[in-house]
Amino acid sequence: MENDMQVLLVDDDDGLRGALAQAFELAGIDVIAEHRPAAALARIDPAFPGIVVSDVRMPGMEGTELFRRIAAIDAEIPVILMTGHGDVAMAVAALKDGAHDFVTKPFAADRLIASARRAMATRRLVLDNRALRAAAEQAAGGDALIGETAVMVRLRDTIVQVAQAEVDILIEGETGTGKEMVATLLHRGSARRARPFVAVNCAALPDGIAEGELFGNVYGGSGRLARVGRIEASDHGTLFLDEIESMTPGVQGKLLRVIEEREVMAIGAEAPRTLDLRIVAAAKEDLAVAVADGRFRADLLYRLDAVRLRVPPLRERRADVPLLFGHLLTLAATRFARDVPRIDAAVQARLADHDWPGNVRELRNFAQRVVLGVDAPAPEAATPDATLPERVERFEAAILRTTLEQTAGDVRTALTMLGIPRKTFYDKVARHGIELDSYRGG
């Protein structure tokens, strides 16, 4: 069925309801048919994954009243009304109040299906954006960007500076570093924040459907869109293309036209449609290398590379790991309704010694396992060539950083917890390159 979206069809006419339900199913659209408006209304909540198609004239509750009650639950659920000629004025009034569309009987099933597809695309974007906002809020502004190292401070400052600029942006970073979070923050900080944020994982698009998914296609040569492409769906908003290096050469060529002309040509369309959008692309490898290898178009790279942001891996900002882990540990404890556990020696050694190739995503998973008590890590085995003194040094640095995080950089309290003299403490802090100021004031 189509994109996990549903049509809730409401009509008291058994014959028409059955015929329309069959037409939706033949078009690949999941349909739920109800003959009573009250029963349909019971299915509606703010998370409803679809749209409503309702007759206007029905016993017990007219379609316009059903529309008003649905809007009271969630005003962003599209409602399409089916009307007789005598009800057109009523339907127009409903449009002014926020109804998505109306079709006048008698109508061709294709007309209703085309309208339903547009409405489902709208609803999908609403739900996608809600999920993104919820994820961003849960992460307290972006846990991937927590850190006080110079590189993270500079990255956050740069995001603020360029978010309002109407330029395309290329984000580079390894898997799990938080590239999508950076793109989300760029959108939220821009003048487009109330418009769609459409995220596309280019690596997840099979070759056979990639063009249709991105550019859309025209239905039966009639000029009506059967599928609204993800690019067109981002009109007036932000289009985020993740793992753009995975695009096939043919799709890269069509995307270049979109970037250069700010217009999209749907498959089968006779003319392109002009767009107003911002493009944020992300790659987990150096695109210059992909260009040299012949896997990525040089002209596309030049067009995307108006502003480039690099999200560093955790191994390049080790000083941030304890602070970030403490935050993720608190989030995990809240999620699982558990107390925040004490960080034992094994966890501290893991934080200090591990390179975290999965970056923030791997660290988040580790925090969740620690909270659930299902991870009892042995001392880091990834560096078998490390001598005992080297491991002791890393362990000591981890304890110092964890203690400073717990005390918010209060040296007197840290000395009490550690049980060492002040001079010894400062000698160790200097030897491990720990910046006390980075733990204070927050």
Secondary structure as UniProt FT lines:
FT   TURN            3..4
FT   STRAND          6..10
FT   HELIX           14..26
FT   TURN            27..28
FT   STRAND          30..34
FT   HELIX           37..41
FT   TURN            42..43
FT   TURN            46..47
FT   STRAND          50..55
FT   HELIX           63..73
FT   TURN            75..76
FT   STRAND          79..83
FT   HELIX           85..87
FT   HELIX           88..96
FT   TURN            97..98
FT   STRAND          101..104
FT   HELIX           109..138
FT   TURN            139..141
FT   HELIX           143..145
FT   HELIX           150..163
FT   STRAND          169..172
FT   TURN            175..176
FT   HELIX           179..188
FT   TURN            191..194
FT   STRAND          197..201
FT   HELIX           202..204
FT   TURN            207..209
FT   HELIX           210..215
FT   STRAND          217..219
FT   TURN            220..223
FT   STRAND          224..227
FT   HELIX           230..233
FT   TURN            234..236
FT   STRAND          238..242
FT   HELIX           244..246
FT   HELIX           249..261
FT   STRAND          263..264
FT   STRAND          273..274
FT   STRAND          278..283
FT   HELIX           287..292
FT   TURN            293..294
FT   HELIX           298..304
FT   TURN            305..306
FT   STRAND          307..310
FT   HELIX           314..316
FT   HELIX           318..320
FT   HELIX           321..335
FT   TURN            336..337
FT   HELIX           345..353
FT   TURN            357..358
FT   HELIX           359..372
FT   TURN            384..385
FT   HELIX           388..406
FT   TURN            407..409
FT   HELIX           411..418
FT   HELIX           422..431
FT   TURN            432..433
FT   HELIX           436..439
//
